[in-house]
Amino acid sequence: GSACHKDDKDRGVNVQVILRCRPFSEDDVRAKTPSVVACNEDKQEVIVTQNMGNKQIDKTFSFDKVFGPSSKQKDLYDQVVGPIVKEALEGYNWTILAYGQTGTGKTYTMEGEGGKAKNGEFHEDIGVIPRAVEQLFDTLEAQNAEYSMKVTYIELYNEEITDLLALDDKSKKPISLMEDGKGAVFMRGLEEELVRSADEIYHILQKGSARKHTAETLINTQSNRSHSLFTITIQIKEHASDGVEVIKCGKLNLVDLAGSENILRSGAREGRAREAGEINKSLLTLGRVISALVDHSGHVPYRDSKLTRLLRDSLGGKTKTCIIATVSPSIHSLEETQNTLDYAYRAKSIKNRPEVNHK
Ligand code: ADP
């Protein structure tokens, strides 16, 4: 009821912003590419160095957490995602967004690589999604809880939503966004897959990735222009002290955004790019929504793109949000790295007003 939430406005929780710098690729190591990014994991700071003539300019950014090039998947998971998954189990909604230039490790961070070995051990390169599913199952099984877990997996490309889990013929129909009476956005015709064990998640991720590939050749484009959203919904049955049954609902939105270099490209050539169908309207609008929230400039253009309609509750709503910004240490990426750091740093001041969900 509204009476018990009257102080919601004052209870804002800031968007959490994490910075991850990838290691150099073997090619970069061979070419002895200079690094322009220094990570201080103790101070949670990143220093970017730019040489202007013979002057060296250092710019320092601080984040909620900083993970340097030698950080492992497990480090990021244990320090950042583990506590988030715990809150999802308590009935909160959480969104994790991977944001950064193509090639800086968004997919590596969110999905990872390697899967599960035959001995049941995780490959150390697996990412946030499979680790989160494993943690959810481990916790729920240990509590002997009565629960159900469902996932959806969609791709958003050129303002069209594709269901990555649907069967082939069904998936030809694009998914449409609808609004319920309360203004909450949902997707019509989306396949929800019931997950019964953590192992099933590899099958689901593979199925989704395979479909992403097909879409890529069909429309002759690259996955760095599309956004993928993996959503896990958990419902846990509980008995309150008076014996009344309550269903606690938690949600995790795990989002791998299009390469951030597409924002500038779209912005600069908006007119022409739109004609060519190239514009990344969603990424551009995400930037505008963040700016409007940061600058408190009244109108927030959530409705201008599908991505921002889907993420509305994560940006100034009741869902808690964590942005993982990814950068490369290379001097060749300097400009993109600066853009990513500026963008991520600004997003720190956005506030959400989280609430626990009951049914
Ligand atoms: P993006 O999704 O941002 O385009 P990817 O996740 O596809 O980037 O990463 C590009 C390549 O770099 C992949 O081959 C990946 O294995 C590697 N890579 C990215 N980040 C890391 C990291 N932190 N540690 C090791 N390898 C990484």
Residues whose N, C-alpha, C, O or C-beta is under 5 A from the ligand:
A	BS01	ADP	R22 P23 Q101 T102 G103 T104 G105 K106 T107 Y108 T109
